[in-house]
Amino acid sequence: MRTVLHIDMNNFYASVECLYRPEIRHLPVAVAGDPLNRHGIILAKNMLAKKLGIKTGEAIWEAKIKAPNLVTVPPDFRKYLKFSRLARQILYDYTDQIEPFGIDENWIDVTGSTLLCGDGSSIANSIRLRIKQELGITVSIGVSFNKIFAKLGSDMKKPDAVTIIPYDKFKDIVWQLPVSELLYVGKSTQRKLNSRGILTIGDLAKYPVDSLVSMLGKWGEVLSLFANGKDTAPVRKLNEASAVKSIGNGTTCPRDLVNNQDVMLVFTVLSESVAARLRDYGLKCTGVQIYLRDNNLTSITRQKKLKKPTYLSTDILDAAMELLIANYTWLNPLRSVGIRAIDLVTENSYMELSLFDDNEKIIQQENLAHTIDSLRSRFGHNSILRASCLLDSALTGFNPKEDHTIHPVSYFR
């Protein structure tokens, strides 16, 4: 039986900001996309702000109605990355099987460490105390026999807590929880499940798999396995690059995106990063997927096939913009966007050439892309930028390869 931990750093952005500004620790604090803009949004909040009803994603002016003394600070992703790496260094003292799940969460498999470091509960409490003492921030940790239930455990008690979900008691602990608590059950899936009387994780576990597949497709079978404690996905070592199925990047923007031009600026940065990662892996994509999340936290994804495999950012950007224009009507501003290269093939795969394409030009563009990769590797990401990235540095002034990464290896592999 495995011993898997999920470590979630509590109120991470706000907690880090309070370390740098001790004078605001006793106040409700929120990290906001643009504190000087009344229409900016709340990106994160501390526990005091949370208790006052402040919610991630709401407008600053809405938050200030609930908490007039709310302190808002701008995000500083370099600080957050620093603390994320410091926390991960502590985790390496217990195992090298560390899989990030965002900047502030990690799964670790300590099965092989229990003889030296104690059982899962002992290791979890040791990590919790060390991060608190050495970094000054708190964590919640779930301990279980698979990744899904370890993640569920870390969400059950916050802040500064350890929750154990053992194999012989998981039904008593997990099955009574709302089905929405299960990882990857979003609002849309929850509505579908609730409409069939599936209200708890236990209801989901007992529901006929064939009916779930009819309702949700293949994903219905996966969720049934999760609810029954049959998640067997391994905890991958950091930067392990096996079985790459897609490569993507996304970001929560410092301000709402209100038109296609705004999105194109962010998509430009993201497509550059996705294309560079494809070249790093020696892959090309034959499809592009976009992710859009509006200021009501409603999300959609859309995808399309490409005419030919590519690892050029211009091709990926063009496809992403076509998807945006065809599928988004701007009823609400956008808060988060992402681009993913899908249906990957090796860059040297057989490809039928078209008489209507300028194949010599394509080869020149690919050689130029590799040259840019080399220069950025030597002199830094910002040594070469597209001119459009200078139009609005608030939207484009980040390095997605370091600051806003959606990890390239998919969960199921």
RODRENMI-134263 format. One record per residue (C-alpha): x, y, z. Coordinates in Angstrom, 2 decimals. Example, Ala and Ser with C-alpha at 12.3 -4.5 7.8 and 13.67 -1.06 7.14 Angstrom:
<sites>
site xx:12.30, yy:-4.50, zz:7.80
site xx:13.67, yy:-1.06, zz:7.14
</sites>
This chain:
<sites>
site xx:0.00, yy:0.00, zz:0.00
site xx:1.38, yy:3.39, zz:-1.00
site xx:1.78, yy:6.40, zz:1.29
site xx:1.02, yy:9.59, zz:-0.65
site xx:0.93, yy:13.12, zz:0.73
site xx:-0.58, yy:16.25, zz:-0.77
site xx:0.89, yy:19.48, zz:0.59
site xx:-1.14, yy:22.66, zz:0.08
site xx:0.38, yy:25.97, zz:1.19
site xx:-2.41, yy:27.93, zz:2.88
site xx:-3.45, yy:31.28, zz:1.36
site xx:-0.10, yy:31.19, zz:-0.37
site xx:0.18, yy:34.53, zz:-2.18
site xx:-1.28, yy:36.50, zz:0.71
site xx:0.80, yy:34.62, zz:3.29
site xx:4.02, yy:35.45, zz:1.44
site xx:3.03, yy:39.11, zz:1.14
site xx:2.37, yy:39.27, zz:4.90
site xx:5.87, yy:37.94, zz:5.57
site xx:7.32, yy:40.93, zz:3.71
site xx:4.91, yy:43.37, zz:5.37
site xx:4.45, yy:42.35, zz:9.02
site xx:2.52, yy:45.56, zz:9.73
site xx:-0.50, yy:44.19, zz:7.81
site xx:-0.55, yy:40.66, zz:9.23
site xx:-3.37, yy:41.49, zz:11.64
site xx:-5.54, yy:42.92, zz:8.86
site xx:-7.61, yy:41.34, zz:6.07
site xx:-5.24, yy:41.19, zz:3.10
site xx:-5.89, yy:40.42, zz:-0.55
site xx:-3.52, yy:40.08, zz:-3.49
site xx:-5.24, yy:41.93, zz:-6.31
site xx:-4.52, yy:42.16, zz:-10.00
site xx:-4.51, yy:45.95, zz:-9.98
site xx:-5.10, yy:47.55, zz:-6.57
site xx:-5.19, yy:51.03, zz:-8.13
site xx:-8.04, yy:50.02, zz:-10.41
site xx:-11.45, yy:49.92, zz:-8.80
site xx:-12.40, yy:47.18, zz:-11.24
site xx:-9.39, yy:44.99, zz:-10.46
site xx:-9.97, yy:41.47, zz:-9.14
site xx:-9.02, yy:39.51, zz:-6.03
site xx:-6.40, yy:36.88, zz:-6.87
site xx:-5.86, yy:35.57, zz:-3.33
site xx:-6.68, yy:36.47, zz:0.27
site xx:-5.51, yy:35.69, zz:3.79
site xx:-7.56, yy:33.86, zz:6.40
site xx:-8.93, yy:37.07, zz:7.98
site xx:-10.23, yy:38.23, zz:4.60
site xx:-11.68, yy:34.78, zz:3.92
site xx:-13.61, yy:34.88, zz:7.21
site xx:-15.13, yy:38.20, zz:6.12
site xx:-16.47, yy:36.57, zz:2.98
site xx:-13.89, yy:37.81, zz:0.50
site xx:-13.81, yy:35.50, zz:-2.51
site xx:-11.15, yy:34.89, zz:-5.12
site xx:-12.25, yy:36.33, zz:-8.45
site xx:-14.54, yy:39.07, zz:-7.17
site xx:-13.96, yy:42.75, zz:-7.92
site xx:-12.00, yy:44.85, zz:-5.44
site xx:-14.94, yy:47.21, zz:-4.96
site xx:-17.16, yy:44.26, zz:-4.02
site xx:-14.58, yy:43.01, zz:-1.54
site xx:-14.24, yy:46.46, zz:0.06
site xx:-17.97, yy:46.53, zz:0.79
site xx:-17.52, yy:43.41, zz:2.91
site xx:-14.23, yy:44.59, zz:4.45
site xx:-13.69, yy:48.37, zz:4.31
site xx:-10.25, yy:47.98, zz:5.91
site xx:-9.14, yy:45.42, zz:3.33
site xx:-5.48, yy:45.86, zz:2.36
site xx:-4.76, yy:45.10, zz:-1.28
site xx:-1.26, yy:44.43, zz:-2.60
site xx:-0.08, yy:43.72, zz:-6.17
site xx:1.09, yy:40.20, zz:-7.07
site xx:4.81, yy:39.45, zz:-7.15
site xx:5.25, yy:36.06, zz:-8.78
site xx:9.01, yy:36.04, zz:-8.32
site xx:8.53, yy:36.03, zz:-4.55
site xx:5.96, yy:33.25, zz:-4.80
site xx:8.27, yy:31.15, zz:-6.99
site xx:11.08, yy:31.64, zz:-4.49
site xx:8.96, yy:30.29, zz:-1.62
site xx:7.58, yy:27.51, zz:-3.78
site xx:11.12, yy:26.32, zz:-4.49
site xx:12.17, yy:26.65, zz:-0.84
site xx:9.21, yy:24.51, zz:0.23
site xx:10.10, yy:21.93, zz:-2.39
site xx:13.66, yy:21.77, zz:-1.06
site xx:12.23, yy:20.70, zz:2.29
site xx:10.18, yy:18.00, zz:0.58
site xx:13.33, yy:16.63, zz:-1.06
site xx:14.59, yy:15.71, zz:2.41
site xx:11.88, yy:13.02, zz:2.48
site xx:11.61, yy:11.80, zz:-1.13
site xx:12.55, yy:12.53, zz:-4.71
site xx:9.06, yy:11.59, zz:-5.90
site xx:7.60, yy:15.11, zz:-6.01
site xx:4.89, yy:16.16, zz:-8.46
site xx:3.81, yy:19.83, zz:-8.49
site xx:0.13, yy:20.67, zz:-8.83
site xx:0.42, yy:24.40, zz:-9.31
site xx:2.84, yy:26.77, zz:-7.63
site xx:1.55, yy:26.14, zz:-4.09
site xx:0.68, yy:22.43, zz:-4.10
site xx:2.69, yy:19.23, zz:-4.40
site xx:2.08, yy:15.51, zz:-4.23
site xx:4.86, yy:13.38, zz:-2.75
site xx:5.17, yy:9.61, zz:-2.46
site xx:6.95, yy:8.66, zz:0.77
site xx:6.30, yy:4.91, zz:0.62
site xx:10.03, yy:4.21, zz:0.46
site xx:10.82, yy:6.65, zz:3.27
site xx:8.60, yy:5.30, zz:6.03
site xx:11.25, yy:2.96, zz:7.48
site xx:13.61, yy:5.91, zz:7.96
site xx:11.25, yy:8.80, zz:8.65
site xx:8.21, yy:7.20, zz:10.29
site xx:4.68, yy:6.64, zz:9.00
site xx:2.77, yy:9.02, zz:6.76
site xx:1.32, yy:10.98, zz:9.68
site xx:4.76, yy:11.49, zz:11.26
site xx:6.27, yy:12.64, zz:7.96
site xx:3.34, yy:14.99, zz:7.30
site xx:3.63, yy:16.63, zz:10.71
site xx:7.39, yy:16.93, zz:10.34
site xx:6.93, yy:18.72, zz:6.98
site xx:4.15, yy:20.92, zz:8.37
site xx:6.28, yy:22.09, zz:11.30
site xx:9.43, yy:22.62, zz:9.22
site xx:7.70, yy:24.75, zz:6.59
site xx:6.07, yy:26.79, zz:9.35
site xx:9.32, yy:27.30, zz:11.26
site xx:11.71, yy:27.70, zz:8.33
site xx:9.52, yy:29.63, zz:5.88
site xx:6.93, yy:31.28, zz:8.11
site xx:3.89, yy:29.95, zz:6.23
site xx:1.43, yy:27.20, zz:7.06
site xx:0.41, yy:24.15, zz:5.07
site xx:-2.44, yy:21.67, zz:5.10
site xx:-1.49, yy:18.09, zz:4.30
site xx:-3.55, yy:15.11, zz:3.26
site xx:-2.19, yy:11.60, zz:3.82
site xx:-3.68, yy:8.66, zz:1.96
site xx:-2.99, yy:5.69, zz:-0.29
site xx:-3.48, yy:7.56, zz:-3.59
site xx:-3.21, yy:11.05, zz:-5.05
site xx:-6.93, yy:11.78, zz:-5.29
site xx:-7.67, yy:11.10, zz:-1.62
site xx:-4.45, yy:12.81, zz:-0.47
site xx:-5.63, yy:15.95, zz:-2.28
site xx:-9.09, yy:15.55, zz:-0.76
site xx:-7.54, yy:15.27, zz:2.70
site xx:-5.52, yy:18.47, zz:2.36
site xx:-8.73, yy:20.34, zz:1.57
site xx:-10.68, yy:19.00, zz:4.56
site xx:-8.88, yy:20.89, zz:7.35
site xx:-7.34, yy:24.34, zz:6.93
site xx:-5.09, yy:25.98, zz:7.90
site xx:-2.05, yy:24.25, zz:9.45
site xx:-3.47, yy:20.74, zz:9.69
site xx:-2.93, yy:17.10, zz:8.75
site xx:-5.80, yy:14.86, zz:7.64
site xx:-5.40, yy:11.11, zz:7.23
site xx:-7.61, yy:9.01, zz:4.94
site xx:-6.53, yy:5.36, zz:5.42
site xx:-7.54, yy:2.59, zz:3.08
site xx:-9.65, yy:0.71, zz:5.63
site xx:-11.68, yy:3.81, zz:6.57
site xx:-11.91, yy:5.81, zz:3.34
site xx:-15.57, yy:4.98, zz:2.76
site xx:-16.57, yy:6.32, zz:6.18
site xx:-14.58, yy:9.53, zz:5.64
site xx:-14.98, yy:10.20, zz:1.91
site xx:-18.33, yy:8.84, zz:0.79
site xx:-20.36, yy:11.24, zz:2.94
site xx:-18.77, yy:14.33, zz:1.31
site xx:-20.48, yy:16.31, zz:-1.48
site xx:-19.53, yy:15.02, zz:-4.92
site xx:-18.16, yy:18.49, zz:-5.74
site xx:-15.31, yy:17.84, zz:-3.27
site xx:-13.82, yy:15.20, zz:-5.57
site xx:-10.95, yy:16.45, zz:-7.67
site xx:-11.91, yy:17.24, zz:-11.28
site xx:-15.64, yy:17.48, zz:-10.54
site xx:-16.30, yy:21.03, zz:-11.77
site xx:-19.52, yy:23.00, zz:-11.70
site xx:-20.79, yy:21.64, zz:-15.00
site xx:-20.09, yy:18.01, zz:-14.02
site xx:-21.60, yy:18.61, zz:-10.60
site xx:-24.83, yy:19.88, zz:-12.15
site xx:-25.08, yy:16.81, zz:-14.37
site xx:-24.43, yy:14.45, zz:-11.47
site xx:-26.83, yy:16.26, zz:-9.12
site xx:-29.56, yy:16.11, zz:-11.76
site xx:-29.34, yy:12.30, zz:-11.54
site xx:-29.50, yy:12.28, zz:-7.76
site xx:-25.73, yy:11.86, zz:-7.33
site xx:-25.13, yy:14.22, zz:-4.42
site xx:-22.26, yy:12.62, zz:-2.53
site xx:-19.03, yy:10.85, zz:-3.44
site xx:-20.65, yy:7.67, zz:-2.11
site xx:-23.55, yy:8.12, zz:-4.52
site xx:-21.03, yy:8.42, zz:-7.35
site xx:-19.12, yy:5.33, zz:-6.21
site xx:-22.29, yy:3.19, zz:-6.22
site xx:-23.76, yy:4.53, zz:-9.47
site xx:-23.66, yy:2.17, zz:-12.48
site xx:-20.54, yy:2.85, zz:-14.51
site xx:-22.36, yy:2.40, zz:-17.84
site xx:-24.80, yy:5.16, zz:-16.89
site xx:-21.94, yy:7.46, zz:-15.89
site xx:-20.23, yy:6.84, zz:-19.24
site xx:-23.49, yy:7.65, zz:-21.05
site xx:-23.71, yy:10.88, zz:-19.09
site xx:-20.06, yy:12.02, zz:-19.04
site xx:-18.26, yy:9.92, zz:-21.63
site xx:-15.01, yy:8.19, zz:-20.69
site xx:-14.60, yy:10.68, zz:-17.85
site xx:-17.56, yy:9.04, zz:-16.08
site xx:-15.58, yy:5.82, zz:-15.70
site xx:-12.54, yy:7.71, zz:-14.39
site xx:-14.59, yy:9.53, zz:-11.74
site xx:-16.15, yy:6.23, zz:-10.66
site xx:-12.66, yy:4.78, zz:-10.13
site xx:-11.66, yy:7.85, zz:-8.13
site xx:-14.74, yy:7.63, zz:-5.88
site xx:-14.03, yy:3.94, zz:-5.22
site xx:-10.43, yy:4.60, zz:-4.20
site xx:-8.95, yy:3.05, zz:-7.33
site xx:-6.71, yy:5.90, zz:-8.45
site xx:-3.42, yy:4.25, zz:-9.41
site xx:-1.69, yy:7.24, zz:-11.06
site xx:1.92, yy:7.45, zz:-9.83
site xx:3.49, yy:10.50, zz:-8.25
site xx:5.87, yy:11.64, zz:-10.97
site xx:9.28, yy:13.01, zz:-10.18
site xx:9.67, yy:16.71, zz:-10.82
site xx:10.54, yy:17.41, zz:-14.47
site xx:9.99, yy:13.77, zz:-15.44
site xx:9.15, yy:13.94, zz:-19.12
site xx:7.66, yy:10.58, zz:-20.00
site xx:4.64, yy:10.06, zz:-22.24
site xx:4.07, yy:13.70, zz:-23.05
site xx:0.51, yy:13.92, zz:-24.34
site xx:0.08, yy:17.67, zz:-24.54
site xx:1.99, yy:20.84, zz:-23.76
site xx:0.30, yy:23.99, zz:-22.53
site xx:0.59, yy:27.25, zz:-20.67
site xx:-1.98, yy:29.43, zz:-19.02
site xx:-2.19, yy:32.50, zz:-16.83
site xx:-4.53, yy:34.44, zz:-14.61
site xx:-4.25, yy:37.95, zz:-15.99
site xx:-3.42, yy:41.02, zz:-13.87
site xx:-6.56, yy:42.69, zz:-15.21
site xx:-9.69, yy:41.54, zz:-17.00
site xx:-9.38, yy:41.00, zz:-20.75
site xx:-12.13, yy:42.93, zz:-22.49
site xx:-11.59, yy:42.36, zz:-26.22
site xx:-9.84, yy:40.19, zz:-28.78
site xx:-6.80, yy:42.48, zz:-28.85
site xx:-6.23, yy:41.95, zz:-25.12
site xx:-6.43, yy:38.19, zz:-25.53
site xx:-4.12, yy:38.22, zz:-28.54
site xx:-1.40, yy:39.95, zz:-26.49
site xx:-1.52, yy:37.25, zz:-23.82
site xx:-1.94, yy:34.46, zz:-26.37
site xx:1.21, yy:35.73, zz:-28.10
site xx:3.31, yy:35.17, zz:-24.98
site xx:1.69, yy:31.80, zz:-24.26
site xx:2.04, yy:30.52, zz:-27.83
site xx:5.73, yy:31.46, zz:-27.81
site xx:6.24, yy:29.39, zz:-24.68
site xx:4.20, yy:26.42, zz:-25.92
site xx:6.09, yy:26.40, zz:-29.22
site xx:9.45, yy:26.57, zz:-27.45
site xx:8.48, yy:23.64, zz:-25.23
site xx:7.45, yy:21.60, zz:-28.27
site xx:10.86, yy:22.21, zz:-29.80
site xx:12.54, yy:21.28, zz:-26.49
site xx:10.78, yy:17.91, zz:-26.60
site xx:11.36, yy:17.40, zz:-30.33
site xx:7.61, yy:17.38, zz:-30.95
site xx:5.03, yy:19.04, zz:-33.16
site xx:1.32, yy:19.44, zz:-32.55
site xx:-1.48, yy:18.62, zz:-34.95
site xx:-4.14, yy:20.40, zz:-32.89
site xx:-4.57, yy:23.43, zz:-30.64
site xx:-6.83, yy:23.85, zz:-27.62
site xx:-7.70, yy:27.08, zz:-25.82
site xx:-8.99, yy:27.59, zz:-22.28
site xx:-11.09, yy:30.62, zz:-21.36
site xx:-12.36, yy:31.59, zz:-17.89
site xx:-14.53, yy:34.68, zz:-17.44
site xx:-14.95, yy:36.95, zz:-14.42
site xx:-17.87, yy:34.83, zz:-13.22
site xx:-15.45, yy:31.88, zz:-13.07
site xx:-17.22, yy:30.07, zz:-15.91
site xx:-14.77, yy:28.11, zz:-18.04
site xx:-14.82, yy:26.73, zz:-21.56
site xx:-12.32, yy:24.84, zz:-23.69
site xx:-12.33, yy:24.60, zz:-27.48
site xx:-9.98, yy:22.85, zz:-29.87
site xx:-9.30, yy:22.38, zz:-33.56
site xx:-7.15, yy:20.27, zz:-35.86
site xx:-4.33, yy:21.87, zz:-37.83
site xx:-3.65, yy:21.37, zz:-41.52
site xx:-0.11, yy:20.24, zz:-40.81
site xx:2.06, yy:19.47, zz:-37.75
site xx:3.87, yy:22.51, zz:-36.36
site xx:5.99, yy:23.84, zz:-33.54
site xx:5.87, yy:27.46, zz:-34.73
site xx:4.30, yy:30.03, zz:-32.42
site xx:2.64, yy:31.88, zz:-35.32
site xx:0.70, yy:28.77, zz:-36.34
site xx:-0.38, yy:28.10, zz:-32.76
site xx:-1.36, yy:31.75, zz:-32.21
site xx:-3.39, yy:31.89, zz:-35.43
site xx:-5.30, yy:28.74, zz:-34.48
site xx:-5.92, yy:30.02, zz:-30.95
site xx:-7.31, yy:33.32, zz:-32.22
site xx:-9.56, yy:31.53, zz:-34.72
site xx:-10.98, yy:29.48, zz:-31.86
site xx:-11.49, yy:32.58, zz:-29.72
site xx:-13.28, yy:34.55, zz:-32.43
site xx:-15.48, yy:31.61, zz:-33.40
site xx:-16.48, yy:30.63, zz:-29.88
site xx:-16.49, yy:33.64, zz:-27.53
site xx:-19.12, yy:36.38, zz:-27.69
site xx:-17.79, yy:38.67, zz:-24.92
site xx:-20.81, yy:38.59, zz:-22.66
site xx:-18.29, yy:38.82, zz:-19.81
site xx:-14.63, yy:39.87, zz:-19.59
site xx:-12.05, yy:37.10, zz:-19.39
site xx:-9.91, yy:36.52, zz:-16.33
site xx:-7.77, yy:33.50, zz:-17.22
site xx:-6.68, yy:32.10, zz:-20.57
site xx:-4.54, yy:29.22, zz:-21.74
site xx:-3.22, yy:27.52, zz:-24.86
site xx:-2.44, yy:23.83, zz:-25.21
site xx:-0.75, yy:21.97, zz:-28.06
site xx:-2.50, yy:18.62, zz:-28.51
site xx:-2.28, yy:15.47, zz:-30.65
site xx:1.50, yy:15.50, zz:-30.62
site xx:3.83, yy:13.78, zz:-33.08
site xx:7.61, yy:13.65, zz:-33.27
site xx:9.08, yy:16.49, zz:-35.31
site xx:10.58, yy:14.06, zz:-37.81
site xx:7.33, yy:12.18, zz:-38.40
site xx:6.31, yy:11.57, zz:-41.99
site xx:4.47, yy:14.57, zz:-43.31
site xx:2.88, yy:14.94, zz:-46.72
site xx:4.05, yy:18.15, zz:-48.37
site xx:1.53, yy:20.40, zz:-50.06
site xx:2.06, yy:21.97, zz:-53.47
site xx:0.30, yy:25.06, zz:-52.14
site xx:2.60, yy:25.64, zz:-49.15
site xx:5.89, yy:27.50, zz:-49.34
site xx:7.89, yy:24.64, zz:-47.84
site xx:11.20, yy:26.51, zz:-48.13
site xx:9.72, yy:29.37, zz:-46.10
site xx:8.49, yy:26.91, zz:-43.44
site xx:11.99, yy:25.47, zz:-43.11
site xx:13.42, yy:28.99, zz:-42.76
site xx:10.88, yy:29.81, zz:-40.06
site xx:11.73, yy:26.62, zz:-38.15
site xx:15.46, yy:27.38, zz:-38.35
site xx:14.80, yy:30.90, zz:-37.11
site xx:12.75, yy:29.53, zz:-34.20
site xx:15.63, yy:27.26, zz:-33.15
site xx:18.04, yy:30.21, zz:-33.37
site xx:15.78, yy:32.27, zz:-31.08
site xx:15.67, yy:29.34, zz:-28.63
site xx:19.46, yy:29.28, zz:-28.57
site xx:19.74, yy:33.02, zz:-27.97
site xx:17.17, yy:32.95, zz:-25.17
site xx:18.97, yy:30.03, zz:-23.59
site xx:22.21, yy:32.04, zz:-23.54
site xx:20.97, yy:35.53, zz:-22.78
site xx:17.58, yy:35.06, zz:-21.11
site xx:13.96, yy:34.90, zz:-22.21
site xx:13.60, yy:38.67, zz:-22.57
site xx:16.60, yy:39.02, zz:-24.86
site xx:14.29, yy:38.62, zz:-27.86
site xx:10.63, yy:39.60, zz:-27.72
site xx:7.89, yy:40.26, zz:-30.23
site xx:7.13, yy:43.94, zz:-30.71
site xx:3.52, yy:43.32, zz:-29.66
site xx:4.75, yy:42.34, zz:-26.20
site xx:5.68, yy:46.00, zz:-25.65
site xx:2.15, yy:47.27, zz:-26.27
site xx:0.89, yy:46.42, zz:-22.77
site xx:3.58, yy:45.22, zz:-20.38
site xx:0.97, yy:44.64, zz:-17.67
site xx:-0.46, yy:41.81, zz:-19.76
site xx:2.70, yy:40.50, zz:-21.43
site xx:5.41, yy:41.20, zz:-18.87
site xx:5.80, yy:37.64, zz:-17.58
site xx:7.91, yy:34.66, zz:-18.53
site xx:5.41, yy:31.79, zz:-18.87
site xx:8.17, yy:29.21, zz:-18.80
site xx:8.92, yy:30.24, zz:-15.22
site xx:5.97, yy:32.18, zz:-13.88
site xx:2.68, yy:30.65, zz:-15.05
site xx:3.28, yy:27.08, zz:-16.09
site xx:0.71, yy:24.40, zz:-16.75
site xx:2.91, yy:21.33, zz:-16.54
site xx:3.51, yy:19.61, zz:-19.87
site xx:2.89, yy:16.05, zz:-18.75
site xx:-0.79, yy:15.18, zz:-18.42
site xx:-2.22, yy:13.66, zz:-15.21
site xx:-3.02, yy:10.29, zz:-16.81
site xx:0.11, yy:8.63, zz:-18.12
</sites>
